[in-house]
Amino acid sequence: QVQLVESGGGLVQPGGSLRLSCAASGSSFSIYSMGWYRRAPGKQRELVAVIFSEGSTKYADSVKGRFTISRGNAKNTVYLQMNSLKPEDTAVYYCYAGATLNFWGQGTQVTVSS
Protein backbone atom coordinates (compact mmCIF):
# COMPACT_ATOMS: atom_id res chain seq x y z
CA GLN A 1 0.00 0.00 0.00
CA VAL A 2 1.02 3.59 -0.60
CA GLN A 3 0.91 5.91 2.37
CA LEU A 4 0.34 9.62 1.81
CA VAL A 5 1.38 12.13 4.44
CA GLU A 6 0.01 15.64 4.15
CA SER A 7 0.84 18.88 5.89
CA GLY A 8 0.39 22.60 5.51
CA GLY A 9 -3.25 23.21 6.27
CA GLY A 10 -4.43 25.83 8.66
CA LEU A 11 -6.30 29.06 9.13
CA VAL A 12 -5.61 31.97 6.82
CA GLN A 13 -7.27 35.28 6.09
CA PRO A 14 -8.77 36.02 2.68
CA GLY A 15 -6.06 36.94 0.25
CA GLY A 16 -3.47 34.94 2.13
CA SER A 17 -1.43 31.95 1.07
CA LEU A 18 -0.78 28.40 2.15
CA ARG A 19 1.35 25.62 0.76
CA LEU A 20 0.22 22.05 1.15
CA SER A 21 2.65 19.19 0.82
CA CYS A 22 2.20 15.48 0.30
CA ALA A 23 4.73 12.67 0.25
CA ALA A 24 4.00 9.15 -0.88
CA SER A 25 5.76 6.17 0.64
CA GLY A 26 5.29 2.46 1.12
CA SER A 27 4.98 -0.26 -1.47
CA SER A 28 6.49 0.68 -4.78
CA PHE A 29 3.67 1.28 -7.21
CA SER A 30 4.04 3.08 -10.47
CA ILE A 31 2.34 6.36 -9.67
CA TYR A 32 1.01 8.01 -12.78
CA SER A 33 -0.54 11.04 -11.18
CA MET A 34 -0.65 12.91 -7.91
CA GLY A 35 -3.02 15.64 -7.02
CA TRP A 36 -5.40 17.29 -4.66
CA TYR A 37 -9.10 16.97 -4.11
CA ARG A 38 -11.14 18.98 -1.69
CA ARG A 39 -14.45 18.52 0.02
CA ALA A 40 -16.36 21.41 1.48
CA PRO A 41 -19.24 20.89 3.91
CA GLY A 42 -22.38 19.99 2.02
CA LYS A 43 -20.57 19.52 -1.27
CA GLN A 44 -19.13 16.60 -3.17
CA ARG A 45 -15.42 16.29 -3.54
CA GLU A 46 -13.90 18.15 -6.43
CA LEU A 47 -10.59 17.89 -8.18
CA VAL A 48 -8.45 20.91 -7.43
CA ALA A 49 -5.26 20.09 -9.29
CA VAL A 50 -3.40 17.11 -10.65
CA ILE A 51 0.07 16.56 -12.03
CA PHE A 52 0.83 13.61 -14.25
CA SER A 53 4.01 11.59 -14.50
CA GLU A 54 5.14 13.39 -17.64
CA GLY A 55 4.70 16.75 -15.92
CA SER A 56 1.46 18.02 -17.37
CA THR A 57 -1.00 19.64 -15.00
CA LYS A 58 -4.70 20.29 -14.78
CA TYR A 59 -6.62 22.68 -12.55
CA ALA A 60 -10.17 23.33 -11.58
CA ASP A 61 -11.47 26.50 -13.18
CA SER A 62 -12.12 27.95 -9.76
CA VAL A 63 -8.43 27.89 -8.81
CA LYS A 64 -6.72 28.64 -12.10
CA GLY A 65 -4.27 31.48 -11.73
CA ARG A 66 -4.23 31.16 -7.96
CA PHE A 67 -3.07 27.61 -7.21
CA THR A 68 0.02 25.87 -8.52
CA ILE A 69 0.76 22.16 -8.24
CA SER A 70 4.36 21.04 -8.46
CA ARG A 71 6.63 18.12 -7.72
CA GLY A 72 9.34 18.28 -5.12
CA ASN A 73 12.96 17.25 -5.34
CA ALA A 74 12.10 13.88 -3.84
CA LYS A 75 10.15 11.45 -5.95
CA ASN A 76 6.46 11.11 -5.29
CA THR A 77 6.32 14.40 -3.46
CA VAL A 78 3.82 17.03 -4.51
CA TYR A 79 2.98 20.54 -3.37
CA LEU A 80 0.00 22.77 -3.78
CA GLN A 81 0.80 26.45 -3.54
CA MET A 82 -2.40 28.32 -2.81
CA ASN A 83 -2.40 32.07 -3.26
CA SER A 84 -5.13 34.69 -3.10
CA LEU A 85 -7.23 32.40 -0.97
CA LYS A 86 -10.96 32.98 -0.81
CA PRO A 87 -13.49 31.89 1.79
CA GLU A 88 -14.95 29.48 -0.76
CA ASP A 89 -11.62 27.64 -0.75
CA THR A 90 -12.41 26.45 2.77
CA ALA A 91 -12.45 22.66 2.69
CA VAL A 92 -10.63 19.53 3.68
CA TYR A 93 -7.92 18.96 1.12
CA TYR A 94 -6.95 15.39 0.27
CA CYS A 95 -3.81 14.24 -1.45
CA TYR A 96 -4.36 11.63 -4.12
CA ALA A 97 -2.00 9.22 -5.83
CA GLY A 98 -3.14 7.47 -8.96
CA ALA A 99 -1.59 4.10 -9.65
CA THR A 100 -2.88 0.60 -10.30
CA LEU A 101 -4.82 1.28 -7.12
CA ASN A 102 -5.87 4.70 -5.92
CA PHE A 103 -4.60 6.05 -2.61
CA TRP A 104 -5.70 8.93 -0.44
CA GLY A 105 -4.22 10.94 2.34
CA GLN A 106 -5.97 11.66 5.59
CA GLY A 107 -6.90 15.18 4.60
CA THR A 108 -5.83 18.54 5.93
CA GLN A 109 -8.20 21.32 6.88
CA VAL A 110 -7.91 24.66 5.13
CA THR A 111 -10.02 27.44 6.56
CA VAL A 112 -10.14 30.84 4.91
CA SER A 113 -11.89 33.33 7.12
CA SER A 114 -11.56 36.83 8.44
Secondary structure as GFF3:
##gff-version 3
##sequence-region A 1 114
A	DSSP	beta_strand	2	7	.	.	.	ID=ss1
A	DSSP	beta_strand	10	12	.	.	.	ID=ss2
A	DSSP	beta_strand	18	26	.	.	.	ID=ss3
A	DSSP	beta_strand	33	39	.	.	.	ID=ss4
A	DSSP	beta_strand	46	52	.	.	.	ID=ss5
A	DSSP	beta_strand	57	59	.	.	.	ID=ss6
A	DSSP	three_ten_helix	61	63	.	.	.	ID=ss7
A	DSSP	beta_strand	67	71	.	.	.	ID=ss8
A	DSSP	beta_strand	77	82	.	.	.	ID=ss9
A	DSSP	three_ten_helix	87	89	.	.	.	ID=ss10
A	DSSP	beta_strand	91	98	.	.	.	ID=ss11
A	DSSP	beta_strand	102	104	.	.	.	ID=ss12
A	DSSP	beta_strand	108	112	.	.	.	ID=ss13
###
